[in-house]
Amino acid sequence: MAEVTEQAEEAEIVPAPAPAPEAKRSWLSRLKAGLSKTSSNLTTLFVGARIDEDLYEELESALLVSDAGVEATQWLLDELKKKVKAERLTEAAQVRTALRTLLIELLQPLQRPLVLGRDKPLVMMIAGVNGAGKTTTIGKLALHLQAHGQSVLLAAGDTFRAAAREQLAVWGERNNVQVIAQESGDPAAVAYDSVHSAQARGTHVVMVDTAGRLPTQLHLMDELKKIKRVIGKAMHSAPHEVLLVIDGNTGQNALAQVKAFDDALGLTGLVVTKLDGTAKGGILAAIAKTRPVPLYFIGVGEQIEDLQAFNATEFVDALLS
């Protein structure tokens, strides 16, 4: 079960129930398998290695190939060299342990729970490029929210792609969640109507789907800004969350997406999907160093349970195991 915390009226934060040990082990093994390409590049460096400039150069190459980016790679190398010197590390295994500590330190700021119950309804606007798994992620999140006792309403704001409305409707039926859609029309109007409907029904959470787009499509990015403005007119404090769904296989392009959508909308959180294939886990290091938007969830597959809360220690251990 993904980590979602619920904030009661007294501002008490109630932790999410822990997943069953067997389910957790299964999920962690899938995460490890998904990151195996990057993991093998990093871990083989330390097998029988001497601690010298050659090791650091190989590590630099491995980090860059993993899409960690120049800034994060340089920070990790600089801090690692300091640590090796300060702690007088002489064994390759010790250096690997030091790298683990630094990676966790780098990624820890991304690890934050999604807090529920701050407003009713809690309005979440979901953005992302085509193919990132946005609509599927909304369906999975709806089920997780229901597991935390939250009633959910989905707004089919992707009026650009007819199949998106149908796909969201399928998720709505599967989860017994109402979906508000229009055959054609203004996505901002769909969002507006959905917020008002949720207010009238006393619904806990509204998730607004939006059309998949590239950050370079300026007219579509302007439409996103309009949707956000109109949501604010429907409910003064909304949207409370602006989430970007990212395909974990897109490498440095993912970082460009985070920057562009954050500049346009002011992102409050990320969801990284598809860490079950050729994903290069270093991209999270690049995001953490350059644009540390909280990473609420990561996904390793198509099943509902394949979406879990991001945990920096678990992720790094999967990366270096």
C-alpha positions in Angstrom: 0.0 0.0 0.0 1.4 3.4 -0.9 2.1 5.8 1.8 -0.6 8.4 2.2 -1.0 10.2 5.5 -4.3 11.6 6.6 -4.5 14.9 8.5 -7.4 15.0 10.9 -9.1 18.2 12.0 -6.7 18.4 15.0 -3.8 18.4 12.4 -2.9 14.9 13.6 -1.0 13.0 10.9 -2.0 9.3 10.8 0.5 7.1 9.1 -0.7 4.8 6.3 -1.0 1.1 7.2 2.1 -0.8 6.3 1.9 -3.3 3.4 2.0 -7.0 4.2 5.6 -8.2 4.4 5.2 -10.7 1.5 3.7 -8.0 -0.7 6.5 -5.6 0.2 9.2 -8.1 -0.5 7.6 -8.8 -3.9 7.5 -5.1 -4.8 11.1 -4.5 -3.7 12.3 -7.4 -5.8 10.5 -5.9 -8.9 12.0 -2.5 -8.1 15.5 -4.2 -7.9 14.9 -6.0 -11.2 13.7 -2.7 -12.8 16.9 -0.9 -11.7 19.2 -3.9 -12.5 20.8 -2.2 -15.5 22.0 0.8 -13.5 22.7 -1.4 -10.5 25.1 -3.7 -12.4 27.0 -0.7 -13.8 27.6 0.7 -10.3 28.2 -2.4 -8.2 30.7 -4.1 -10.5 33.0 -1.1 -10.0 33.7 -2.0 -6.5 34.5 -5.7 -7.0 38.2 -6.0 -6.1 38.8 -2.4 -7.0 41.6 -0.2 -5.7 40.7 3.2 -4.3 42.4 5.5 -6.9 41.6 8.0 -9.6 40.7 5.2 -12.0 37.9 4.1 -9.6 36.5 7.6 -9.4 36.6 8.1 -13.2 34.7 4.8 -13.7 32.2 5.8 -11.0 31.7 9.2 -12.7 31.0 7.5 -16.1 28.6 5.0 -14.5 26.7 7.8 -12.7 26.5 9.9 -15.9 25.3 6.8 -17.9 22.6 6.3 -15.2 21.3 9.8 -16.0 22.4 11.2 -12.7 23.4 14.4 -14.5 26.5 16.5 -14.2 25.6 18.4 -11.0 24.6 15.4 -8.9 27.5 13.3 -10.2 30.0 16.0 -9.3 28.5 16.5 -5.9 28.6 12.7 -5.2 32.2 12.4 -6.3 33.4 15.4 -4.3 31.6 14.3 -1.2 32.8 10.7 -1.6 36.4 11.8 -1.9 36.0 13.9 1.2 34.5 11.0 3.1 37.2 8.5 2.0 39.8 10.9 3.2 38.2 11.9 6.5 37.2 8.4 7.4 40.4 6.9 6.0 38.6 4.3 4.0 40.9 1.7 2.4 38.5 -1.0 1.2 36.3 -0.9 -1.9 33.4 -2.2 0.1 33.7 0.7 2.5 33.7 3.2 -0.4 30.5 1.5 -1.7 28.9 1.9 1.7 29.9 5.6 1.7 28.4 6.0 -1.7 25.1 4.5 -0.4 25.1 6.9 2.6 25.6 9.9 0.2 22.9 8.8 -2.2 20.4 8.4 0.6 21.3 11.8 1.9 20.8 13.3 -1.6 17.4 11.6 -2.2 16.0 11.9 1.3 14.5 15.4 0.7 12.3 13.9 -2.1 10.7 11.5 0.4 7.5 13.1 1.7 4.1 11.6 2.3 1.0 12.9 0.6 -1.1 14.5 3.3 -4.9 14.1 3.1 -7.7 15.9 5.0 -6.3 19.5 4.7 -9.3 20.6 2.8 -12.5 19.1 1.6 -12.4 18.4 -1.2 -8.6 18.1 -1.6 -8.1 19.0 -5.3 -5.3 17.3 -7.2 -4.3 18.4 -10.7 -2.4 15.7 -12.6 -0.2 16.6 -15.5 2.4 14.8 -17.7 3.4 14.1 -21.3 1.7 11.6 -23.5 2.7 8.0 -22.7 3.9 8.7 -19.1 1.2 6.6 -17.6 -0.8 9.6 -16.3 -4.4 8.2 -16.6 -3.3 4.8 -15.3 -1.6 6.4 -12.3 -4.8 8.3 -11.5 -6.7 5.0 -11.5 -4.2 3.5 -9.1 -4.2 6.5 -6.8 -8.0 6.5 -6.7 -7.9 3.0 -5.3 -5.2 3.9 -2.7 -7.1 6.9 -1.6 -10.3 4.8 -1.1 -8.2 2.4 1.0 -7.6 5.3 3.3 -11.3 6.0 3.6 -11.4 8.8 1.1 -14.2 9.3 -1.4 -12.9 10.2 -4.8 -14.2 12.0 -7.9 -12.3 12.0 -11.2 -12.5 14.9 -13.7 -11.8 13.8 -17.3 -10.0 17.0 -18.2 -8.2 15.4 -21.1 -10.7 16.5 -23.7 -7.9 16.5 -26.3 -7.9 12.7 -26.6 -11.2 10.9 -26.7 -9.6 7.6 -25.6 -8.4 9.3 -22.4 -12.0 9.9 -21.3 -12.9 6.3 -22.0 -9.8 5.0 -20.2 -10.6 7.1 -17.1 -14.2 5.9 -17.3 -13.0 2.3 -17.1 -10.9 3.1 -14.1 -13.9 4.8 -12.5 -16.1 1.8 -13.1 -13.4 -0.6 -11.8 -12.9 1.5 -8.6 -16.6 2.5 -8.3 -15.6 6.1 -8.6 -17.7 8.8 -10.3 -16.1 10.4 -13.4 -17.2 13.8 -14.7 -16.7 14.2 -18.4 -17.9 16.1 -21.4 -18.0 14.8 -24.9 -16.4 18.0 -26.1 -15.6 21.3 -24.6 -13.3 23.2 -22.3 -11.2 21.1 -19.9 -11.2 24.0 -17.5 -15.0 23.9 -17.4 -14.8 20.2 -16.6 -12.4 20.9 -13.7 -14.7 23.7 -12.5 -17.8 21.6 -12.6 -16.0 18.7 -10.8 -14.8 20.8 -7.9 -18.4 22.2 -7.4 -19.8 18.7 -7.7 -17.4 17.4 -5.0 -18.3 20.3 -2.7 -22.0 19.6 -3.1 -21.5 15.9 -2.4 -19.0 16.2 0.4 -16.4 14.2 -1.6 -12.9 14.0 0.0 -10.7 14.1 -3.1 -11.0 15.4 -6.7 -8.4 14.3 -9.2 -8.3 16.4 -12.4 -6.8 14.6 -15.4 -5.3 16.9 -18.1 -4.2 16.4 -21.7 -0.8 14.9 -22.2 1.5 17.4 -23.7 5.2 18.3 -24.3 6.5 21.3 -22.5 7.4 22.8 -25.9 3.7 22.9 -26.9 3.3 26.4 -25.5 -0.4 26.7 -26.3 -1.2 23.5 -24.4 1.0 24.6 -21.5 -1.1 27.9 -21.4 -4.2 25.7 -21.3 -2.8 24.0 -18.2 -2.3 27.3 -16.5 -5.9 28.2 -17.4 -7.2 25.0 -15.8 -5.2 25.8 -12.6 -6.6 29.3 -12.5 -10.2 28.1 -13.0 -9.8 25.5 -10.3 -8.8 28.4 -8.0 -12.0 30.2 -8.9 -14.1 27.2 -8.1 -12.3 26.8 -4.7 -10.1 29.6 -3.4 -7.4 27.3 -1.9 -7.3 24.8 -4.8 -5.5 23.1 -6.4 -3.9 21.7 -3.3 -1.6 19.4 -5.2 -0.2 19.7 -8.7 1.4 16.4 -9.6 3.6 15.6 -12.6 3.7 12.0 -13.8 7.0 11.0 -15.3 8.1 8.0 -17.3 11.2 6.6 -15.6 12.7 5.6 -18.9 12.9 9.0 -20.4 16.3 9.9 -18.8 17.4 13.5 -18.7 14.3 14.5 -20.6 12.4 13.7 -17.3 14.4 16.5 -15.6 13.6 18.9 -18.5 9.9 18.0 -17.9 10.1 18.7 -14.2 11.7 22.1 -14.8 9.2 23.1 -17.5 6.1 22.0 -15.6 7.3 23.4 -12.3 8.0 26.8 -13.9 4.5 26.8 -15.5 2.4 25.4 -12.7 4.4 25.3 -9.4 4.6 21.5 -8.9 3.9 20.1 -5.4 4.8 16.5 -6.2 6.0 13.9 -8.6 5.0 10.3 -9.6 7.7 8.3 -11.4 6.3 5.4 -13.4 7.7 2.4 -15.4 10.7 1.7 -13.2 10.3 -1.9 -14.4 12.2 -1.9 -17.7 15.3 -0.2 -18.9 14.9 2.7 -16.4 18.1 4.4 -15.3 17.6 5.2 -11.6 20.1 8.0 -11.6 17.5 10.5 -12.9 16.2 10.8 -9.3 19.6 12.0 -8.2 19.5 14.6 -11.0 16.0 15.8 -9.9 17.0 15.9 -6.2 20.0 18.1 -7.0 18.5 20.4 -9.6 14.8 20.6 -8.8 13.9 18.8 -5.6 10.1 18.5 -6.0 8.7 15.9 -3.5 8.4 12.4 -5.1 5.3 10.9 -3.6 5.1 7.6 -5.5 7.1 5.4 -7.8 5.6 2.6 -10.0 7.2 -0.6 -11.1 4.4 -2.1 -13.2 0.8 -2.1 -14.4 -0.8 -3.6 -11.3 -2.5 -1.5 -8.6 0.0 -2.7 -6.0 2.9 -1.7 -8.2 2.5 1.9 -7.2 4.2 2.6 -3.8 5.4 5.5 -1.7 9.0 6.6 -2.5 11.5 5.6 0.2 15.0 6.9 -0.4 16.7 4.0 1.6 14.8 1.3 -0.2 15.5 2.9 -3.6 19.2 3.2 -3.0 19.5 -0.3 -1.7 17.8 -1.6 -4.8 20.2 0.5 -6.9 23.3 -0.7 -5.1 22.4 -4.3 -4.3 
